[in-house]
Amino acid sequence: MEPGPFTIGVEEEFLVVDADTGAIRPDGPALLPAARDRLGEDVHPELHPSQLETNTPVGETLGEVRAALSRLRSVLATTLAGAGCRLAATGTHPFSSWREDPEINPEYERLEREYQQLAREQVICGGHVHIGIDDPELAIAVVNHVGPWLSPIVALAANSPFWSGCDTGYASYRTELWRRWPTAGTPVPFADRAEYEAVVEALFRTGSIDDHARIYWDVRPSAKFPTVEFRVADVGMTVDDTVMMAGLVRGLAVAAARERGPVGGAAGVAARVRPELVRAATWRAARYGISADLIDVMAGTVVPARELIGRLLERLRPV
């Protein structure tokens, strides 16, 4: 029997913007009660008042995920429209500066005290996908194995070329802003679950994080759910974009689970990929999206984006 259940849950972060001007509006906390009247606990505040987040119920199929995403976006957009606002599905705002929303929501004030300007500028939106994996050791094996394949996901999901009114030259500038955090990036493969937990505990013990859930790696075991969470993507501009991303990362998780080696060999082939090359591949994906060559970290070569994505699809097609 194949381990699993490889269910899917999606978190989407959005910007609240003025319906007439398109500028960001820090009205999220004021709008949250009305949104929760309609969506319950499926809508949440985020770091800044100009942001809101939705969470889909756990789904087994991409059809279920699509239906949930469509419902959440539609109901939340309707709620915002009643207050003269709109929902913006973009990784960064095209022209509003973070200075227009420098405040931090109360539940995140400790982050601002510790990280200061990083937190103030973090008016960005991602799309996160949780894949259900019950076995803690299998979750670590999946985290290890998918790392070399995350850069094409970054490229395909890129949706943040602008920052404070400037064309940044990046397809996903949100990726670069996010990677400034001390626990961001793709983790080096772990020997097993015990090593992973020891690293997280050391980060907590040294004051590097204030909570065991405050791990911002590109992929991680969730601290709250029996899932592996993928965190590399900009929020999708459309439901189709998010469904695509959810399907690809679930495929990655299933493929990684099937390739898992014997107990004690969780790191597998990913351990032989240099982290410097993985970081460079992510940067290149954020810089160019699918418009230029990308790095195949397994082969150590540069190939056209279409070719690398083709290799990814070839790897995932059996699952």
C-alpha positions in Angstrom: 0.0 0.0 0.0 1.4 3.4 -1.0 1.9 5.8 1.9 -0.1 8.9 1.9 -2.8 10.1 1.8 -1.3 13.0 -0.3 -4.4 15.2 0.3 -4.1 18.8 -0.7 -4.8 22.0 1.3 -3.9 25.5 -0.2 -3.3 28.8 1.6 -3.5 31.9 -0.5 -2.4 35.4 0.6 -4.0 38.4 -1.0 -3.7 42.2 -0.9 -6.7 44.4 -0.1 -6.8 47.3 -2.5 -9.0 50.3 -3.2 -11.7 49.5 -5.8 -11.2 52.9 -7.6 -7.5 53.6 -7.4 -6.0 50.1 -6.9 -3.8 51.3 -4.1 -3.4 49.1 -1.0 -5.7 49.7 1.9 -4.9 48.5 5.4 -8.6 47.5 5.9 -8.1 43.8 6.4 -8.8 43.8 10.2 -11.9 45.9 9.7 -13.2 43.6 7.0 -12.3 40.3 8.7 -15.5 40.0 10.8 -17.7 40.2 7.8 -15.5 37.8 5.9 -15.7 35.3 8.7 -19.4 35.6 8.9 -19.4 34.1 5.4 -16.3 31.9 5.4 -15.7 31.0 9.0 -12.2 30.1 10.0 -11.2 29.7 6.3 -10.1 33.4 6.2 -7.4 34.8 8.4 -5.4 38.0 9.0 -1.8 38.2 7.8 1.3 40.1 8.8 0.1 43.4 7.5 -3.4 45.0 7.7 -3.5 45.2 3.9 -3.4 41.4 3.6 -5.9 38.6 4.1 -5.3 34.8 3.8 -7.7 32.0 2.8 -7.3 28.3 3.6 -9.1 25.6 1.6 -10.5 22.6 3.3 -8.5 19.4 2.9 -9.1 18.0 -0.6 -8.4 14.7 -2.3 -8.7 15.8 -5.9 -7.7 18.9 -7.9 -11.3 19.3 -8.8 -12.1 19.7 -5.1 -9.3 22.2 -4.7 -10.5 24.2 -7.7 -14.0 24.4 -6.3 -12.8 25.5 -2.9 -10.4 28.2 -4.3 -13.2 29.6 -6.5 -15.6 29.8 -3.7 -13.1 31.4 -1.3 -12.0 34.0 -3.8 -15.5 34.8 -4.9 -17.0 35.2 -1.5 -14.1 37.2 -0.2 -14.1 39.5 -3.2 -17.8 40.1 -2.7 -17.3 40.9 0.9 -14.5 43.4 0.1 -16.6 45.0 -2.7 -19.2 46.1 -0.1 -16.5 48.2 1.5 -15.2 49.8 -1.7 -12.3 47.3 -1.9 -11.1 44.6 -4.2 -9.0 41.5 -3.8 -5.6 41.6 -5.5 -3.9 38.2 -6.3 -0.3 39.3 -6.8 2.9 38.5 -5.1 3.8 42.2 -4.7 1.7 45.4 -5.3 2.6 47.0 -8.7 2.8 50.6 -7.4 1.9 51.0 -3.7 4.9 51.1 -1.4 5.2 49.1 1.8 5.3 52.6 3.4 1.6 52.9 2.8 1.0 50.0 5.2 4.0 49.9 7.6 2.0 48.7 10.6 2.0 45.1 11.8 -1.1 43.2 12.9 -1.0 42.7 16.7 -0.5 38.9 16.6 2.8 39.5 14.7 4.2 42.3 16.8 6.9 40.1 18.1 8.2 39.5 14.6 8.6 43.3 14.1 10.4 43.7 17.4 12.9 41.0 16.3 13.2 41.5 12.6 12.5 45.2 12.3 12.7 46.4 8.7 12.3 43.0 7.3 8.9 42.7 8.8 7.8 46.2 7.9 8.6 45.7 4.2 7.0 42.2 4.0 3.9 43.3 2.2 4.1 40.3 -0.1 1.8 37.4 -0.9 2.6 33.7 -1.5 0.7 30.6 -2.3 1.4 27.6 0.0 0.4 24.0 -0.6 0.1 21.3 2.2 0.4 17.7 1.1 -0.9 15.2 3.6 1.8 12.8 4.7 1.1 10.9 7.9 4.6 9.3 8.4 7.0 11.7 10.0 10.1 10.0 8.5 8.5 9.9 5.1 7.8 13.7 5.4 11.5 14.3 5.9 12.4 12.1 2.9 10.0 14.1 0.8 11.5 17.4 2.0 14.9 16.1 1.0 14.0 14.7 -2.4 12.0 17.6 -3.7 14.5 20.4 -3.1 16.4 20.0 -6.4 13.1 20.4 -8.3 11.6 23.5 -6.7 13.2 26.1 -9.0 10.9 25.3 -12.0 7.9 25.7 -9.7 9.2 29.1 -8.8 9.5 30.0 -12.5 6.0 28.7 -13.4 4.4 30.5 -10.4 6.2 33.9 -10.9 3.7 36.7 -10.3 5.5 39.7 -8.8 7.6 41.7 -11.3 6.9 45.1 -9.7 7.9 46.7 -6.4 6.9 50.2 -5.2 6.2 51.4 -8.8 9.4 50.0 -10.3 9.8 47.2 -12.8 12.3 45.1 -10.8 13.6 43.0 -13.7 12.5 39.9 -11.8 9.6 37.6 -12.7 9.2 36.9 -8.9 10.6 39.7 -6.8 8.6 38.3 -3.9 11.0 35.4 -3.9 14.0 37.7 -3.4 12.3 39.7 -0.7 11.3 36.5 1.2 14.8 35.0 1.0 16.2 37.7 3.2 14.7 36.0 6.3 17.2 33.9 8.3 15.2 30.7 8.0 14.3 31.1 4.3 15.6 29.1 1.4 15.8 25.4 0.6 17.1 23.3 3.6 20.1 21.0 3.3 18.9 17.3 3.4 18.4 15.8 6.8 19.6 12.4 7.9 16.2 11.7 9.5 13.4 13.2 11.5 15.5 13.4 14.6 18.1 15.6 12.9 15.4 17.9 11.5 13.8 18.3 15.0 17.2 18.9 16.5 17.9 21.7 14.0 14.6 23.4 14.7 15.1 23.0 18.5 18.6 24.6 18.1 17.1 27.5 16.2 14.5 28.0 18.9 17.0 27.6 21.8 19.4 30.2 20.3 16.5 32.7 19.8 16.8 32.5 16.0 13.0 31.7 15.9 10.4 32.5 18.6 8.3 29.5 17.8 8.9 26.0 16.5 6.5 26.8 13.6 8.5 29.9 12.6 10.5 27.9 10.0 10.2 29.6 6.6 12.0 27.1 4.4 10.8 26.6 0.8 9.5 23.2 1.9 9.0 21.9 5.4 7.0 19.5 7.6 4.2 21.5 9.0 4.4 22.2 12.8 0.6 22.1 13.0 -0.6 19.4 10.6 0.6 16.0 9.3 1.6 17.6 6.1 4.6 18.7 4.1 4.2 22.4 3.2 5.5 23.8 -0.1 6.2 27.6 0.2 8.0 28.6 -3.0 5.2 30.1 -5.1 3.9 33.6 -5.5 0.1 33.6 -5.0 -1.5 32.6 -8.3 -3.1 35.4 -10.3 -5.9 33.0 -11.3 -7.4 29.9 -9.8 -5.9 28.0 -12.8 -2.4 29.1 -11.8 -2.9 27.9 -8.2 -4.5 24.6 -9.3 -1.5 24.0 -11.6 0.9 24.6 -8.8 -0.9 22.4 -6.3 -1.0 19.6 -8.8 2.7 19.8 -9.6 3.8 19.9 -6.0 1.6 16.9 -5.1 3.2 15.1 -8.0 6.6 16.0 -6.6 5.6 14.7 -3.1 4.2 11.4 -4.5 7.3 10.8 -6.7 9.6 11.5 -3.8 7.7 9.1 -1.6 8.0 6.4 -4.2 11.7 7.0 -4.5 12.4 6.9 -0.7 15.3 4.7 0.2 15.6 2.4 3.1 15.3 3.6 6.7 18.4 5.7 7.5 18.8 6.7 3.9 16.3 9.6 3.8 18.7 12.1 2.3 19.1 10.1 -0.9 20.4 11.6 -4.1 19.5 15.1 -3.0 22.4 15.0 -0.5 24.8 15.0 -3.5 23.4 18.3 -4.9 25.3 21.3 -3.6 23.1 23.8 -1.7 24.9 26.7 -3.5 23.7 25.4 -6.8 20.1 25.0 -5.5 20.2 28.6 -4.3 21.5 29.8 -7.7 18.8 27.9 -9.4 16.1 29.5 -7.3 17.5 32.9 -7.9 17.6 32.4 -11.7 14.0 31.1 -11.7 12.9 34.2 -9.8 14.9 36.5 -12.1 13.7 35.1 -15.4 10.7 33.0 -14.8 10.1 30.9 -17.9 11.6 33.5 -20.3 15.2 32.3 -20.3 17.5 29.4 -19.5 17.2 27.8 -16.1 19.5 25.6 -14.0 19.1 21.8 -13.9 20.7 21.2 -10.5 20.7 17.4 -10.9 22.8 17.7 -14.1 24.7 20.8 -13.2 23.8 22.4 -16.5 21.8 25.4 -17.9 19.0 24.5 -20.2 16.0 26.4 -21.8 13.1 26.8 -19.4 10.9 24.7 -21.6 13.4 21.8 -21.5 13.7 21.9 -17.7 9.9 22.0 -17.2 9.7 19.1 -19.7 12.1 17.1 -17.5 10.0 17.9 -14.5 6.8 16.8 -16.2 8.6 13.6 -17.4 9.5 12.9 -13.8 6.0 13.5 -12.6 4.0 11.9 -15.4 4.0 8.4 -13.8 2.3 9.7 -10.7 
